[in-house]
Structures are given as C-alpha cells and as structure tokens.
Amino acid sequence: MEGKQFGLHDVVKMKKPHPCGENRWRIIRMGMDIRIKCLGCDHSVMIPRKQFEKKMKKVLERKEQ
Ligand SMILES: [Zn+2]
C-alpha cells in the first residue's frame, strides 16, 4: 500500500490527533512494537506494529536516504 512505508525517525500523521492538539509524531523505535513521540508535547506511546499501520494516516517526512 502506498504511503504506508515508514522508517525510524520519520514524522507521521495519525488518524486521530493527540489530545494536546498535535498530530505529528516521530518514530523513535522500530520493532514488533513501534514507539512514536508526539511533536507537540513529547509524550511517547508504544503501539503494536499492526495497529500502528492501521492508525497511521501518512508519512509527512522521511528520514531515510
Ligand atoms: Zn501531544
């Protein structure tokens, strides 16, 4: 699926914004679980990869290459 490729340190947009109002998150850990950090308030959450792929809307900024 297009737009669903992501990598470490990419900035992504989720389907639902964080309660702080921000909707840009940086991927800070890749693995079975994905850890993302809110760019608005620095709060980080760990999400199982499958769930992340479902909840992520698009990649805003790619870090790789
Ligand atoms: Zn936040």
N, CA, C, O and the ligand as a Tripos MOL2 file, in Angstrom:
@<TRIPOS>MOLECULE
protein
  261   259    66     0     0
PROTEIN
NO_CHARGES

@<TRIPOS>ATOM
      1 N           0.8380   -1.2150    0.0000 N.3       1 MET1
      2 CA          0.0000    0.0000    0.0000 C.3       1 MET1
      3 C           0.8680    1.2580    0.0000 C.2       1 MET1
      4 O           1.8240    1.3600    0.7680 O.2       1 MET1
      5 N           0.5380    2.1810   -0.8370 N.am      2 GLU2
      6 CA          1.3210    3.4030   -0.9630 C.3       2 GLU2
      7 C           1.2030    4.2650    0.3000 C.2       2 GLU2
      8 O           0.1420    4.3500    0.9200 O.2       2 GLU2
      9 N           2.3000    4.8870    0.6520 N.am      3 GLY3
     10 CA          2.2790    5.7780    1.8020 C.3       3 GLY3
     11 C           2.3350    5.0710    3.1510 C.2       3 GLY3
     12 O           2.2920    5.7090    4.2030 O.2       3 GLY3
     13 N           2.4300    3.7510    3.1070 N.am      4 LYS4
     14 CA          2.4400    3.0160    4.3700 C.3       4 LYS4
     15 C           3.8270    2.4910    4.7230 C.2       4 LYS4
     16 O           4.0040    1.7070    5.6560 O.2       4 LYS4
     17 N           4.8020    2.9520    3.9430 N.am      5 GLN5
     18 CA          6.1630    2.5730    4.2770 C.3       5 GLN5
     19 C           6.7090    3.6150    5.2270 C.2       5 GLN5
     20 O           6.5310    4.8170    5.0280 O.2       5 GLN5
     21 N           7.3730    3.1410    6.2580 N.am      6 PHE6
     22 CA          7.8760    4.0890    7.2420 C.3       6 PHE6
     23 C           9.1610    3.5490    7.8420 C.2       6 PHE6
     24 O           9.4390    2.3500    7.7980 O.2       6 PHE6
     25 N           9.9270    4.4560    8.3990 N.am      7 GLY7
     26 CA         11.1940    4.0560    8.9880 C.3       7 GLY7
     27 C          11.5000    4.8770   10.2320 C.2       7 GLY7
     28 O          10.7840    5.8140   10.5840 O.2       7 GLY7
     29 N          12.5840    4.4910   10.8780 N.am      8 LEU8
     30 CA         12.9950    5.1730   12.1030 C.3       8 LEU8
     31 C          13.2080    6.6670   11.8450 C.2       8 LEU8
     32 O          13.7970    7.0600   10.8380 O.2       8 LEU8
     33 N          12.7240    7.4760   12.7610 N.am      9 HIS9
     34 CA         12.8470    8.9410   12.7500 C.3       9 HIS9
     35 C          11.9440    9.6430   11.7300 C.2       9 HIS9
     36 O          12.0020   10.8650   11.5900 O.2       9 HIS9
     37 N          11.1210    8.8820   11.0270 N.am     10 ASP10
     38 CA         10.1480    9.5210   10.1390 C.3      10 ASP10
     39 C           9.1090   10.2700   10.9770 C.2      10 ASP10
     40 O           8.8230    9.8990   12.1160 O.2      10 ASP10
     41 N           8.5580   11.3220   10.3950 N.am     11 VAL11
     42 CA          7.4590   12.0320   11.0520 C.3      11 VAL11
     43 C           6.1680   11.5900   10.3700 C.2      11 VAL11
     44 O           6.0420   11.6700    9.1480 O.2      11 VAL11
     45 N           5.2280   11.1310   11.1590 N.am     12 VAL12
     46 CA          3.9780   10.6020   10.6050 C.3      12 VAL12
     47 C           2.7600   11.3320   11.1520 C.2      12 VAL12
     48 O           2.7930   11.9640   12.2080 O.2      12 VAL12
     49 N           1.6850   11.2110   10.3810 N.am     13 LYS13
     50 CA          0.4170   11.7730   10.8210 C.3      13 LYS13
     51 C          -0.5030   10.6010   11.1520 C.2      13 LYS13
     52 O          -0.6080    9.6480   10.3800 O.2      13 LYS13
     53 N          -1.1650   10.6780   12.3010 N.am     14 MET14
     54 CA         -2.0630    9.6030   12.7080 C.3      14 MET14
     55 C          -3.4980    9.9820   12.3580 C.2      14 MET14
     56 O          -3.8000   11.1480   12.1030 O.2      14 MET14
     57 N          -4.3750    8.9830   12.3490 N.am     15 LYS15
     58 CA         -5.7730    9.2760   12.0250 C.3      15 LYS15
     59 C          -6.4350   10.1370   13.0930 C.2      15 LYS15
     60 O          -7.2620   10.9990   12.7940 O.2      15 LYS15
     61 N          -6.0510    9.8870   14.3470 N.am     16 LYS16
     62 CA         -6.6010   10.7040   15.4370 C.3      16 LYS16
     63 C          -5.5000   11.5500   16.0490 C.2      16 LYS16
     64 O          -4.4370   11.0250   16.3790 O.2      16 LYS16
     65 N          -5.7290   12.8460   16.2080 N.am     17 PRO17
     66 CA         -4.6900   13.6740   16.8350 C.3      17 PRO17
     67 C          -4.5340   13.3570   18.3190 C.2      17 PRO17
     68 O          -5.4350   12.8100   18.9550 O.2      17 PRO17
     69 N          -3.3890   13.7060   18.8430 N.am     18 HIS18
     70 CA         -3.1470   13.5530   20.2750 C.3      18 HIS18
     71 C          -4.0310   14.5520   21.0150 C.2      18 HIS18
     72 O          -4.3390   15.6110   20.4670 O.2      18 HIS18
     73 N          -4.4460   14.2480   22.2350 N.am     19 PRO19
     74 CA         -5.2680   15.2030   23.0000 C.3      19 PRO19
     75 C          -4.6490   16.5960   23.1560 C.2      19 PRO19
     76 O          -5.3690   17.5620   23.4090 O.2      19 PRO19
     77 N          -3.3430   16.7090   23.0120 N.am     20 CYS20
     78 CA         -2.7080   18.0280   23.1240 C.3      20 CYS20
     79 C          -2.9610   18.8770   21.8750 C.2      20 CYS20
     80 O          -2.6380   20.0650   21.8620 O.2      20 CYS20
     81 N          -3.5330   18.2820   20.8300 N.am     21 GLY21
     82 CA         -3.8590   19.0400   19.6350 C.3      21 GLY21
     83 C          -2.9020   18.8150   18.4730 C.2      21 GLY21
     84 O          -3.1920   19.1770   17.3330 O.2      21 GLY21
     85 N          -1.7780   18.2220   18.7740 N.am     22 GLU22
     86 CA         -0.7680   17.9590   17.7390 C.3      22 GLU22
     87 C          -1.1090   16.6620   17.0100 C.2      22 GLU22
     88 O          -1.6520   15.7290   17.6030 O.2      22 GLU22
     89 N          -0.7860   16.6110   15.7170 N.am     23 ASN23
     90 CA         -0.9970   15.3530   15.0040 C.3      23 ASN23
     91 C           0.2140   14.9690   14.1760 C.2      23 ASN23
     92 O           0.0890   14.3550   13.1160 O.2      23 ASN23
     93 N           1.3950   15.3380   14.6720 N.am     24 ARG24
     94 CA          2.6220   14.8900   14.0310 C.3      24 ARG24
     95 C           3.4200   14.1360   15.0750 C.2      24 ARG24
     96 O           3.6000   14.5980   16.2010 O.2      24 ARG24
     97 N           3.8860   12.9890   14.6870 N.am     25 TRP25
     98 CA          4.6070   12.1190   15.6080 C.3      25 TRP25
     99 C           5.9000   11.6520   14.9610 C.2      25 TRP25
    100 O           5.9470   11.4240   13.7520 O.2      25 TRP25
    101 N           6.9410   11.5120   15.7560 N.am     26 ARG26
    102 CA          8.1950   10.9860   15.2240 C.3      26 ARG26
    103 C           8.3640    9.5490   15.6860 C.2      26 ARG26
    104 O           8.1350    9.2260   16.8510 O.2      26 ARG26
    105 N           8.7660    8.6920   14.7600 N.am     27 ILE27
    106 CA          9.0160    7.2890   15.1120 C.3      27 ILE27
    107 C          10.3700    7.2160   15.8060 C.2      27 ILE27
    108 O          11.4000    7.5380   15.2130 O.2      27 ILE27
    109 N          10.3600    6.7950   17.0480 N.am     28 ILE28
    110 CA         11.6320    6.7660   17.7780 C.3      28 ILE28
    111 C          12.1020    5.3440   18.0740 C.2      28 ILE28
    112 O          13.2000    5.1480   18.5940 O.2      28 ILE28
    113 N          11.2740    4.3530   17.7440 N.am     29 ARG29
    114 CA         11.7100    2.9760   17.9200 C.3      29 ARG29
    115 C          10.9430    2.0850   16.9580 C.2      29 ARG29
    116 O           9.7220    2.1870   16.8370 O.2      29 ARG29
    117 N          11.6710    1.2110   16.2770 N.am     30 MET30
    118 CA         11.0520    0.2810   15.3460 C.3      30 MET30
    119 C          11.2470   -1.1360   15.8700 C.2      30 MET30
    120 O          12.2760   -1.4530   16.4660 O.2      30 MET30
    121 N          10.2620   -1.9710   15.6450 N.am     31 GLY31
    122 CA         10.3750   -3.3630   16.0700 C.3      31 GLY31
    123 C           9.0150   -4.0040   15.9740 C.2      31 GLY31
    124 O           8.1900   -3.6070   15.1510 O.2      31 GLY31
    125 N           8.7750   -5.0020   16.8170 N.am     32 MET32
    126 CA          7.4570   -5.6170   16.8840 C.3      32 MET32
    127 C           6.4410   -4.5550   17.2890 C.2      32 MET32
    128 O           5.2960   -4.5380   16.8380 O.2      32 MET32
    129 N           6.9140   -3.6800   18.1540 N.am     33 ASP33
    130 CA          6.1140   -2.5220   18.5570 C.3      33 ASP33
    131 C           6.8000   -1.2670   18.0310 C.2      33 ASP33
    132 O           8.0230   -1.2070   17.9080 O.2      33 ASP33
    133 N           5.9960   -0.2910   17.7330 N.am     34 ILE34
    134 CA          6.5220    0.9830   17.2370 C.3      34 ILE34
    135 C           6.3460    2.0110   18.3510 C.2      34 ILE34
    136 O           5.2630    2.1400   18.9220 O.2      34 ILE34
    137 N           7.4160    2.7380   18.6530 N.am     35 ARG35
    138 CA          7.2660    3.8240   19.6300 C.3      35 ARG35
    139 C           7.2890    5.1530   18.8870 C.2      35 ARG35
    140 O           8.2020    5.4390   18.1130 O.2      35 ARG35
    141 N           6.2630    5.9530   19.1410 N.am     36 ILE36
    142 CA          6.2050    7.2620   18.4980 C.3      36 ILE36
    143 C           6.1200    8.3400   19.5740 C.2      36 ILE36
    144 O           5.5800    8.1300   20.6590 O.2      36 ILE36
    145 N           6.6730    9.4990   19.2310 N.am     37 LYS37
    146 CA          6.6760   10.6130   20.1790 C.3      37 LYS37
    147 C           5.9290   11.7770   19.5650 C.2      37 LYS37
    148 O           6.1760   12.1580   18.4210 O.2      37 LYS37
    149 N           5.0190   12.3340   20.3300 N.am     38 CYS38
    150 CA          4.2400   13.4860   19.8950 C.3      38 CYS38
    151 C           5.1560   14.7020   19.7740 C.2      38 CYS38
    152 O           5.9200   15.0070   20.6910 O.2      38 CYS38
    153 N           5.0730   15.3930   18.6350 N.am     39 LEU39
    154 CA          5.9350   16.5640   18.4440 C.3      39 LEU39
    155 C           5.4170   17.7810   19.2100 C.2      39 LEU39
    156 O           6.1280   18.7750   19.3580 O.2      39 LEU39
    157 N           4.1880   17.7010   19.6940 N.am     40 GLY40
    158 CA          3.6130   18.8210   20.4300 C.3      40 GLY40
    159 C           4.0250   18.8330   21.8820 C.2      40 GLY40
    160 O           4.3910   19.8760   22.4240 O.2      40 GLY40
    161 N           3.9650   17.6660   22.5180 N.am     41 CYS41
    162 CA          4.1860   17.6390   23.9700 C.3      41 CYS41
    163 C           5.2400   16.6230   24.4190 C.2      41 CYS41
    164 O           5.4560   16.4440   25.6180 O.2      41 CYS41
    165 N           5.9010   15.9560   23.4570 N.am     42 ASP42
    166 CA          6.9540   14.9850   23.7730 C.3      42 ASP42
    167 C           6.4700   13.7120   24.4570 C.2      42 ASP42
    168 O           7.2790   12.9040   24.9140 O.2      42 ASP42
    169 N           5.1720   13.5330   24.5280 N.am     43 HIS43
    170 CA          4.6360   12.3020   25.0950 C.3      43 HIS43
    171 C           4.9110   11.1710   24.1140 C.2      43 HIS43
    172 O           4.7410   11.3530   22.9080 O.2      43 HIS43
    173 N           5.3340   10.0090   24.6040 N.am     44 SER44
    174 CA          5.5620    8.9080   23.6740 C.3      44 SER44
    175 C           4.6690    7.7230   24.0070 C.2      44 SER44
    176 O           4.3440    7.4650   25.1660 O.2      44 SER44
    177 N           4.2900    7.0210   22.9720 N.am     45 VAL45
    178 CA          3.4580    5.8280   23.1480 C.3      45 VAL45
    179 C           4.0280    4.6710   22.3380 C.2      45 VAL45
    180 O           4.6760    4.8590   21.3080 O.2      45 VAL45
    181 N           3.7640    3.4690   22.8400 N.am     46 MET46
    182 CA          4.2000    2.2530   22.1700 C.3      46 MET46
    183 C           2.9570    1.5940   21.5830 C.2      46 MET46
    184 O           1.9680    1.3800   22.2840 O.2      46 MET46
    185 N           3.0130    1.2800   20.3090 N.am     47 ILE47
    186 CA          1.8740    0.6850   19.6220 C.3      47 ILE47
    187 C           2.3240   -0.5600   18.8630 C.2      47 ILE47
    188 O           3.3420   -0.5300   18.1710 O.2      47 ILE47
    189 N           1.5700   -1.6610   18.9900 N.am     48 PRO48
    190 CA          1.9190   -2.8380   18.1820 C.3      48 PRO48
    191 C           1.9370   -2.4590   16.6970 C.2      48 PRO48
    192 O           1.0960   -1.6880   16.2360 O.2      48 PRO48
    193 N           2.8910   -3.0000   15.9670 N.am     49 ARG49
    194 CA          3.1030   -2.6320   14.5720 C.3      49 ARG49
    195 C           1.8280   -2.6630   13.7210 C.2      49 ARG49
    196 O           1.5470   -1.7220   12.9780 O.2      49 ARG49
    197 N           1.0710   -3.7410   13.8370 N.am     50 LYS50
    198 CA         -0.1500   -3.8690   13.0320 C.3      50 LYS50
    199 C          -1.1270   -2.7420   13.3120 C.2      50 LYS50
    200 O          -1.7440   -2.1870   12.4030 O.2      50 LYS50
    201 N          -1.2540   -2.4190   14.5870 N.am     51 GLN51
    202 CA         -2.1780   -1.3570   14.9970 C.3      51 GLN51
    203 C          -1.6700    0.0010   14.4950 C.2      51 GLN51
    204 O          -2.4410    0.8570   14.0620 O.2      51 GLN51
    205 N          -0.3630    0.1610   14.5680 N.am     52 PHE52
    206 CA          0.2340    1.4100   14.0790 C.3      52 PHE52
    207 C          -0.0700    1.5990   12.5980 C.2      52 PHE52
    208 O          -0.4640    2.6840   12.1710 O.2      52 PHE52
    209 N           0.1170    0.5300   11.8160 N.am     53 GLU53
    210 CA         -0.1290    0.6200   10.3730 C.3      53 GLU53
    211 C          -1.5750    1.0060   10.0770 C.2      53 GLU53
    212 O          -1.8590    1.7000    9.1010 O.2      53 GLU53
    213 N          -2.4770    0.5480   10.9290 N.am     54 LYS54
    214 CA         -3.8960    0.8730   10.7520 C.3      54 LYS54
    215 C          -4.1900    2.3220   11.1410 C.2      54 LYS54
    216 O          -4.9830    3.0050   10.4940 O.2      54 LYS54
    217 N          -3.5320    2.7770   12.2140 N.am     55 LYS55
    218 CA         -3.8220    4.1130   12.7430 C.3      55 LYS55
    219 C          -3.0590    5.2400   12.0680 C.2      55 LYS55
    220 O          -3.4490    6.4040   12.1580 O.2      55 LYS55
    221 N          -1.9690    4.8930   11.3930 N.am     56 MET56
    222 CA         -1.1580    5.9120   10.7570 C.3      56 MET56
    223 C          -1.8110    6.3500    9.4460 C.2      56 MET56
    224 O          -2.2110    5.5300    8.6200 O.2      56 MET56
    225 N          -1.9030    7.6510    9.2900 N.am     57 LYS57
    226 CA         -2.5520    8.1520    8.0780 C.3      57 LYS57
    227 C          -1.5500    8.3170    6.9480 C.2      57 LYS57
    228 O          -1.7460    7.8110    5.8430 O.2      57 LYS57
    229 N          -0.4670    9.0390    7.2450 N.am     58 LYS58
    230 CA          0.5740    9.1410    6.2220 C.3      58 LYS58
    231 C           1.8980    9.6040    6.7980 C.2      58 LYS58
    232 O           1.9790   10.1410    7.9020 O.2      58 LYS58
    233 N           2.9330    9.3710    6.0020 N.am     59 VAL59
    234 CA          4.2650    9.8140    6.3940 C.3      59 VAL59
    235 C           4.4410   11.2350    5.8900 C.2      59 VAL59
    236 O           4.2760   11.5100    4.7010 O.2      59 VAL59
    237 N           4.7750   12.1300    6.7990 N.am     60 LEU60
    238 CA          4.9390   13.5450    6.4380 C.3      60 LEU60
    239 C           6.3700   13.8660    6.0400 C.2      60 LEU60
    240 O           6.6240   14.7210    5.1910 O.2      60 LEU60
    241 N           7.2950   13.1610    6.6710 N.am     61 GLU61
    242 CA          8.7090   13.4860    6.4780 C.3      61 GLU61
    243 C           9.5190   12.1960    6.5850 C.2      61 GLU61
    244 O           9.4470   11.4810    7.5850 O.2      61 GLU61
    245 N          10.2790   11.9200    5.5530 N.am     62 ARG62
    246 CA         11.0970   10.7090    5.5800 C.3      62 ARG62
    247 C          12.5320   11.0310    5.9660 C.2      62 ARG62
    248 O          13.1230   12.0010    5.4920 O.2      62 ARG62
    249 N          13.0740   10.1960    6.8330 N.am     63 LYS63
    250 CA         14.4340   10.4140    7.3050 C.3      63 LYS63
    251 C          15.4300    9.6130    6.4890 C.2      63 LYS63
    252 O          16.5520   10.0660    6.2600 O.2      63 LYS63
    253 N          15.0370    8.4380    6.0530 N.am     64 GLU64
    254 CA         15.9820    7.5720    5.3410 C.3      64 GLU64
    255 C          16.3150    8.0950    3.9430 C.2      64 GLU64
    256 O          15.4460    8.6140    3.2430 O.2      64 GLU64
    257 N          17.5550    7.9560    3.5520 N.am     65 GLN65
    258 CA         18.1020    8.3850    2.2610 C.3      65 GLN65
    259 C          18.1060    9.8820    2.0220 C.2      65 GLN65
    260 O          18.5460   10.3380    0.9660 O.2      65 GLN65
    261 ZN          0.8500   15.5690   22.4380 Zn       66 ZN66
@<TRIPOS>BOND
     1     1     2 1
     2     2     3 1
     3     3     4 2
     4     3     5 am
     5     5     6 1
     6     6     7 1
     7     7     8 2
     8     7     9 am
     9     9    10 1
    10    10    11 1
    11    11    12 2
    12    11    13 am
    13    13    14 1
    14    14    15 1
    15    15    16 2
    16    15    17 am
    17    17    18 1
    18    18    19 1
    19    19    20 2
    20    19    21 am
    21    21    22 1
    22    22    23 1
    23    23    24 2
    24    23    25 am
    25    25    26 1
    26    26    27 1
    27    27    28 2
    28    27    29 am
    29    29    30 1
    30    30    31 1
    31    31    32 2
    32    31    33 am
    33    33    34 1
    34    34    35 1
    35    35    36 2
    36    35    37 am
    37    37    38 1
    38    38    39 1
    39    39    40 2
    40    39    41 am
    41    41    42 1
    42    42    43 1
    43    43    44 2
    44    43    45 am
    45    45    46 1
    46    46    47 1
    47    47    48 2
    48    47    49 am
    49    49    50 1
    50    50    51 1
    51    51    52 2
    52    51    53 am
    53    53    54 1
    54    54    55 1
    55    55    56 2
    56    55    57 am
    57    57    58 1
    58    58    59 1
    59    59    60 2
    60    59    61 am
    61    61    62 1
    62    62    63 1
    63    63    64 2
    64    63    65 am
    65    65    66 1
    66    66    67 1
    67    67    68 2
    68    67    69 am
    69    69    70 1
    70    70    71 1
    71    71    72 2
    72    71    73 am
    73    73    74 1
    74    74    75 1
    75    75    76 2
    76    75    77 am
    77    77    78 1
    78    78    79 1
    79    79    80 2
    80    79    81 am
    81    81    82 1
    82    82    83 1
    83    83    84 2
    84    83    85 am
    85    85    86 1
    86    86    87 1
    87    87    88 2
    88    87    89 am
    89    89    90 1
    90    90    91 1
    91    91    92 2
    92    91    93 am
    93    93    94 1
    94    94    95 1
    95    95    96 2
    96    95    97 am
    97    97    98 1
    98    98    99 1
    99    99   100 2
   100    99   101 am
   101   101   102 1
   102   102   103 1
   103   103   104 2
   104   103   105 am
   105   105   106 1
   106   106   107 1
   107   107   108 2
   108   107   109 am
   109   109   110 1
   110   110   111 1
   111   111   112 2
   112   111   113 am
   113   113   114 1
   114   114   115 1
   115   115   116 2
   116   115   117 am
   117   117   118 1
   118   118   119 1
   119   119   120 2
   120   119   121 am
   121   121   122 1
   122   122   123 1
   123   123   124 2
   124   123   125 am
   125   125   126 1
   126   126   127 1
   127   127   128 2
   128   127   129 am
   129   129   130 1
   130   130   131 1
   131   131   132 2
   132   131   133 am
   133   133   134 1
   134   134   135 1
   135   135   136 2
   136   135   137 am
   137   137   138 1
   138   138   139 1
   139   139   140 2
   140   139   141 am
   141   141   142 1
   142   142   143 1
   143   143   144 2
   144   143   145 am
   145   145   146 1
   146   146   147 1
   147   147   148 2
   148   147   149 am
   149   149   150 1
   150   150   151 1
   151   151   152 2
   152   151   153 am
   153   153   154 1
   154   154   155 1
   155   155   156 2
   156   155   157 am
   157   157   158 1
   158   158   159 1
   159   159   160 2
   160   159   161 am
   161   161   162 1
   162   162   163 1
   163   163   164 2
   164   163   165 am
   165   165   166 1
   166   166   167 1
   167   167   168 2
   168   167   169 am
   169   169   170 1
   170   170   171 1
   171   171   172 2
   172   171   173 am
   173   173   174 1
   174   174   175 1
   175   175   176 2
   176   175   177 am
   177   177   178 1
   178   178   179 1
   179   179   180 2
   180   179   181 am
   181   181   182 1
   182   182   183 1
   183   183   184 2
   184   183   185 am
   185   185   186 1
   186   186   187 1
   187   187   188 2
   188   187   189 am
   189   189   190 1
   190   190   191 1
   191   191   192 2
   192   191   193 am
   193   193   194 1
   194   194   195 1
   195   195   196 2
   196   195   197 am
   197   197   198 1
   198   198   199 1
   199   199   200 2
   200   199   201 am
   201   201   202 1
   202   202   203 1
   203   203   204 2
   204   203   205 am
   205   205   206 1
   206   206   207 1
   207   207   208 2
   208   207   209 am
   209   209   210 1
   210   210   211 1
   211   211   212 2
   212   211   213 am
   213   213   214 1
   214   214   215 1
   215   215   216 2
   216   215   217 am
   217   217   218 1
   218   218   219 1
   219   219   220 2
   220   219   221 am
   221   221   222 1
   222   222   223 1
   223   223   224 2
   224   223   225 am
   225   225   226 1
   226   226   227 1
   227   227   228 2
   228   227   229 am
   229   229   230 1
   230   230   231 1
   231   231   232 2
   232   231   233 am
   233   233   234 1
   234   234   235 1
   235   235   236 2
   236   235   237 am
   237   237   238 1
   238   238   239 1
   239   239   240 2
   240   239   241 am
   241   241   242 1
   242   242   243 1
   243   243   244 2
   244   243   245 am
   245   245   246 1
   246   246   247 1
   247   247   248 2
   248   247   249 am
   249   249   250 1
   250   250   251 1
   251   251   252 2
   252   251   253 am
   253   253   254 1
   254   254   255 1
   255   255   256 2
   256   255   257 am
   257   257   258 1
   258   258   259 1
   259   259   260 2
@<TRIPOS>SUBSTRUCTURE
     1 MET1         2 RESIDUE 1 A MET
     2 GLU2         6 RESIDUE 1 A GLU
     3 GLY3        10 RESIDUE 1 A GLY
     4 LYS4        14 RESIDUE 1 A LYS
     5 GLN5        18 RESIDUE 1 A GLN
     6 PHE6        22 RESIDUE 1 A PHE
     7 GLY7        26 RESIDUE 1 A GLY
     8 LEU8        30 RESIDUE 1 A LEU
     9 HIS9        34 RESIDUE 1 A HIS
    10 ASP10       38 RESIDUE 1 A ASP
    11 VAL11       42 RESIDUE 1 A VAL
    12 VAL12       46 RESIDUE 1 A VAL
    13 LYS13       50 RESIDUE 1 A LYS
    14 MET14       54 RESIDUE 1 A MET
    15 LYS15       58 RESIDUE 1 A LYS
    16 LYS16       62 RESIDUE 1 A LYS
    17 PRO17       66 RESIDUE 1 A PRO
    18 HIS18       70 RESIDUE 1 A HIS
    19 PRO19       74 RESIDUE 1 A PRO
    20 CYS20       78 RESIDUE 1 A CYS
    21 GLY21       82 RESIDUE 1 A GLY
    22 GLU22       86 RESIDUE 1 A GLU
    23 ASN23       90 RESIDUE 1 A ASN
    24 ARG24       94 RESIDUE 1 A ARG
    25 TRP25       98 RESIDUE 1 A TRP
    26 ARG26      102 RESIDUE 1 A ARG
    27 ILE27      106 RESIDUE 1 A ILE
    28 ILE28      110 RESIDUE 1 A ILE
    29 ARG29      114 RESIDUE 1 A ARG
    30 MET30      118 RESIDUE 1 A MET
    31 GLY31      122 RESIDUE 1 A GLY
    32 MET32      126 RESIDUE 1 A MET
    33 ASP33      130 RESIDUE 1 A ASP
    34 ILE34      134 RESIDUE 1 A ILE
    35 ARG35      138 RESIDUE 1 A ARG
    36 ILE36      142 RESIDUE 1 A ILE
    37 LYS37      146 RESIDUE 1 A LYS
    38 CYS38      150 RESIDUE 1 A CYS
    39 LEU39      154 RESIDUE 1 A LEU
    40 GLY40      158 RESIDUE 1 A GLY
    41 CYS41      162 RESIDUE 1 A CYS
    42 ASP42      166 RESIDUE 1 A ASP
    43 HIS43      170 RESIDUE 1 A HIS
    44 SER44      174 RESIDUE 1 A SER
    45 VAL45      178 RESIDUE 1 A VAL
    46 MET46      182 RESIDUE 1 A MET
    47 ILE47      186 RESIDUE 1 A ILE
    48 PRO48      190 RESIDUE 1 A PRO
    49 ARG49      194 RESIDUE 1 A ARG
    50 LYS50      198 RESIDUE 1 A LYS
    51 GLN51      202 RESIDUE 1 A GLN
    52 PHE52      206 RESIDUE 1 A PHE
    53 GLU53      210 RESIDUE 1 A GLU
    54 LYS54      214 RESIDUE 1 A LYS
    55 LYS55      218 RESIDUE 1 A LYS
    56 MET56      222 RESIDUE 1 A MET
    57 LYS57      226 RESIDUE 1 A LYS
    58 LYS58      230 RESIDUE 1 A LYS
    59 VAL59      234 RESIDUE 1 A VAL
    60 LEU60      238 RESIDUE 1 A LEU
    61 GLU61      242 RESIDUE 1 A GLU
    62 ARG62      246 RESIDUE 1 A ARG
    63 LYS63      250 RESIDUE 1 A LYS
    64 GLU64      254 RESIDUE 1 A GLU
    65 GLN65      258 RESIDUE 1 A GLN
    66 ZN66       261 GROUP 0 **** ****
